[in-house]
Structure formats: C-alpha cells, structure tokens
C-alpha cells in the first residue's frame, strides 16, 4: 500500500488534455517523453507508461508501434490482421507484452518494467479486453487474454508487474511533511 503522503491526480483532474507524441524507438524513451512533458508543464512529480507487444519472429514488431501497427487509425482488428499475416509463414510465435513506467519524482527519473511472456495464436478467441488480447496466450495459461476476466488476466499482467515495482519503490521513500 502506498503511504498516505502520496496523492494521485489524473491528467484530466489536473486540467491537462493533450496528446503527447510517442516518436521514439523504445518504450523507455516514449514513457520518458510523456512523463517529462507532464513534469515540465506542471513542475509536479508524475509517472507515465508505454506498452507494446514484441514478437520474436518479427524482430520485436510491433513494439512501440503496437497501437498504430496497421495505421494511424489505431484499429485493433487491422492490427491483428497485419500481425497474423506477417506471422503466417513463421513457426515461432513467441511474444511478450512489455510495459515501462517512467516516474519523475522531484526531478529524478526511475524506470520500472513489467513483462508477460506468451505466444500468438492463429485464430482470435474471446471477447474480453482490447488490442491483441484475442490472439495472445500468456505462458502458464491455455486461454487468450480476451477469454479471461480482469482478475484472471491480472495474474499475468505486464502492467500489474510494472506497477507493483513502482509501488514498492514509492514505499521505500521517507514521507515528506
């Protein structure tokens, strides 16, 4: 549990409504871009994240381009279609979801990573979730993310793993009064 000396605001609650570009080639750099932008706007400690699906047989694609893999319209269906098309002649479907959180606390940055390994399947299964969830089966399961409820998916979640590292770090800090 985070010490009560921390309070969180969403960007909306802070009156910020901007689309921060993600122009970099790594999740780390994109997460840093977002947190740095917000920190410069507010001069307040903040955190942001970037997440991507990395497929071994595609040299890490879609990676930082996961949301826009098939174009700028961010179509989940088109992204999955493109992914499956690029994998059609590949035997290796190993993949991982990776999240990087960038925390800027009093002007100093810390990065936290969470990874969920698994594989891509050839046919969509399930109706839950979003993005690549219908074709991603995490290691240790026989279900896609789209076949899982939130509680079950959370057991494998890359975002949960990164967030747990962030919270553990925050819990090591001395409260400021």
PyMOL commands that set and color helices and strands:
alter all, ss='L'
color gray80, all
select helices_A, chain A and resi 27-42+56-58+66-68+76-87+133-135+145-147+150-154+158-171
alter helices_A, ss='H'
color red, helices_A
select strands_A, chain A and resi 46-55+62-63+94-105+108-120+136-138
alter strands_A, ss='S'
color yellow, strands_A
deselect
rebuild
show_as cartoon
